[in-house]
Amino acid sequence: MHLVILAAELATAGNSCGGSASFTANLARIFRRNGHRVTIVVITTKKEEIVFDTDIAVRSAYVEKALWDDYNRIAAVTAAVTGEAQDEIRKYMVNIHKSELAKKMIREIDREDKIDMIHASNLCGLSLGLEDDIPYVVRISSYYNMWDNAELPEGTVDYGKCPMTIKDRLEVYMLQKAKYIISPSHLLAGIGRLQLGIEATVMESPFLLDREHWDYSVYDSLVKGKKYLLHYGRMAYAKGTHIVAQTVKHILKKYSDRLVVLAGRDSEMRSAEGGSIKGHELVEKSAQEYADRVIYTGCLAREQLYPLIQHAEVCLLPSRLENLSNACIEAMAMGKIVIGTNGASFEQLIDDRISGYLCERDDPDSFMRAVEEALTMGETARRRMGSRAVERTRRLAPEVIYEEYHTFYRKVIREWRQKNTLKNGEELEWS
């Protein structure tokens, strides 16, 4: 099969990035290792040099700066008339352009080497321009109106209460246009069914844990030989950094031999005085006299992050919302104790107090109870919980997920070809 993966981001060596980018890299490698031809198409907002595996083709396109400037001027005029935010109008136009770039590149690739299946991310509405002559599926990575709301200090994750921008409506239209949709989590699939009238097949994401290329430099220089709790990912309300901030002083006071380590890109959050503050600074400030035991590493490549996860006593992930948390899967695959949020999709991975802990959303008391229980459990119970966490992630092993995706792709192609007249009576030739 010639599989084309259409994405807005791709995880590469030395480049820290989110779950969608990691999924793209993992899926490509799994299908290539199973003998398929794989091409990754990355449509970005700026020109970048992408270096990836030599046996996987990567093509990229980006929005020229001149077009950004044009779109910004048009958005300013349109915003004055419609009342829609200028930035959202500009993003909408940029995403339309990205979908056109994707369509053009797909056509070029198909002429060179016939495409059997396109797997597209829902991000940026990239599949908008795809037509019925090539089978494609769309994977839901997020609903941006929910994510944008979750980033606010008092934000809600109730879909019906999260305002929709013109950019968000474009992505919804693209999903409703698609015939086949995949969701890694039951949470997002359920929202799509109830709120958008779309049916998504729940297919969990593959996970590859490469233990051969870890970089221990950050771990060795900052925390080697010390006991610590780790909060990693983006420092933001959506990721529960405010909950860590509300409990950090109590944790450090009660457990005087522990550190709290923060790793990830900063976002702007709100200080106690009502001003703006970086996420890691909010945690440090909230720790007060114990601030010297809060360590911020900045944004790390996965090769540097993995040793920190491996040696953490507990991983703190009190997110308001996730798809299927890659951060959680990484920690569980290493047998670590994870504290995640009930109702944010962690419940799909964690059985509470069996393979990890679930706390309630935006509830520092619930979170603190889980922290205290995790830090006081006996070594035998800790090993048992870690073993159960590892066992859960085995269902995400490459060979398991490959069979699921390969079977699903074959089903899509068969049904697609039944509904669309094939030129010259062409038959299904790949396996």
C-alpha positions, 0 to 999 in steps of 0.5 A: 500500500502507498499510504499518505499521511497529511498533517500539520506537524511532525515529531522529529529527532531533537524537536519537542512537540505535541501528541498529534505530531508524535502520532504522525511519526509513529504511524508512518514508522509502523507502516513502513516497518510492515513493508508499505510505502509511506509519504508524509505531507506536512503543511506548515505556517512557516518554512522549516527544514524537516529531517526524518527517517531516510526510508520515509518520504517527507514533503512539505509546503508552507504559507508564504509571508506575503500571503500572511500579510495579504490575509491580515489586511483582508481580515482587518476589513472583514472583522470591522464588518462582521465583528469576528476577531481579526486573528480568527478570520486570518487563521481561517483564510490561512487554513483554506490556503493550507487545504489548497496546498495539500490538495495540490501536493496530493495530486503531484504525489498521486501522479508519481506513485498512485496513492491507496489511502490518505490519513489526514489530521483534522487540524487546520481542516487540511482534508477540506480539498480532498476529493472522492477519487482517493480514499481518505480518513480523518483523525480527530486530534481536538475540537479547538473551541474546547481547547481555546476555552480550556486555556482560560482561567475559568474555562469550561470544557462543555462543548455546547458552552464553548464559542465557535469561531469561523476557524472552528466552523471550518474544521467542523464542516470538514469533519461533517464532509468526511465519510470515515473518521477516527478518534483515539478517545471515546471522549472526543468520539462521543462529543462528535456524535452528540454535538456534531452528528458525526460517527467516529470509529475509536482507534487508539494511537500506537506508542513506540518507546525508543530506549536507545537514544536517550539524552541524560544530560538534563536529568544528570545535571538537575535531579540525579539521585533526588526524589521528585514529582514531575509535571510535564507538557505545556504549562497551561490551564488546559494542562492543569498547571494551575492545580499544581500551583495551588497544591505545590506549597502543601506538597513541598512542605509536607514532603521535605525531601521531594522536589517538583520538576516542571518540563514543557513550553510556557503559556501565559497564566494569571497571577494572584494579583490579576496580572499575567505570569508564565506558567512555571513562574506561577508554580514557583511563586505559589511555592513561596518559601519552598520555591528553591525546590521547584525546578523548571527545565524548559521545553525538552526534546523527548530524548531529554524528557524520557529520563526525567519521566523514568526516574520520577516518583509520580507524574502529575497530569491534572489536565482539564481536557485531553484526546488520548494523553501521550504524556500519560501513555509515555509514563505508564509504559515506563511503569510510573504512577500517573495522576490524571483527571477523571472525564478528560480521557485519562479514564480510558487509560487508567483504572483508578487506584489500580493502574494509576490515580484519577482526580476530579477536574479543577479540584485541588483537594481531590488532586492532593488526596491522590498525591498523598496516597501515591507518595505513601503507598508501599513499595509492593503496591507501587510495583503492582500499580506500575506493572498494571500501567505497563500492561495497559500500554501493551494494547498500544504496541505497534504490532497491535495497532498496526493490525487494527489500522491496516484492517480499517484501511482495507475496509475503507478502500473496499467500501470506497471502491464499491461506491465509486466507479473504478477506472478500467475495472481496477482491482485491489492489488496491495495487501 
